[in-house]
Amino acid sequence: MSTIIGRETTAIVQIRPRGKMLAYWSVTILLAAALMLSGIGQLMQYGGNVELVTNINYPLYILTILGIWKVLGVIALVVPGFPQLKEWAHAGIFFLMTGAALSHVFADDYGDYGFNIILPLSYAALNISSWALRPEGRKF
């Protein structure tokens, strides 16, 4: 009877890491894609990016700074190894996204239906999820 319990326990242990790994990569790829597209858009000053920063009275060069930070953060998240760098990237993304939401709140620039607040906070939530689901090998 102990052999059966051992086999069941082993089967459960093998299933959980696969599901957690799938969840981690799903969330991380979604976060990386969103941040990369956002960062490239900011670097190119494409779309509504110029309007977003001018509405809160930030200078246009902030788009270049934010775009570079986002692209570098994405690279740090998806490149294998460097667990401590990934921790810093997660922290930077969290501060970047919550800072964006707060900047819009303080400037009374909520956008349509609160879009200017909801979008960066959803990126922050994806970032927290990615960090929380990271594999044991990526914790230091």
Long-range contacts (C-beta under 8 A, 24 or more apart in sequence): 17-135, 20-133, 20-135, 21-135, 23-133, 24-130, 24-133, 24-134, 24-135, 27-126, 27-129, 27-130, 27-133, 28-77, 28-78, 28-130, 28-133, 30-126, 31-77, 31-93, 31-123, 31-126, 31-127, 31-130, 32-74, 32-77, 32-78, 34-123, 34-126, 35-70, 35-71, 35-73, 35-74, 35-93, 35-123, 36-70, 36-71, 36-74, 38-67, 38-70, 38-123, 39-66, 39-67, 39-68, 39-69, 39-70, 39-71, 39-74, 40-67, 40-71, 41-67, 42-66, 42-67, 42-70, 43-67, 43-68, 43-71, 52-116, 55-107, 55-109, 56-103, 56-104, 56-106, 56-107, 56-109, 57-107, 58-103, 66-96, 69-96, 70-96, 77-130, 83-137, 83-138, 83-139, 83-140, 84-140, 86-134, 86-138, 87-131, 87-140, 90-127, 90-130, 90-131, 93-123, 93-124, 93-127, 94-124, 94-127, 94-128, 97-121, 97-123, 97-124, 97-127, 98-124
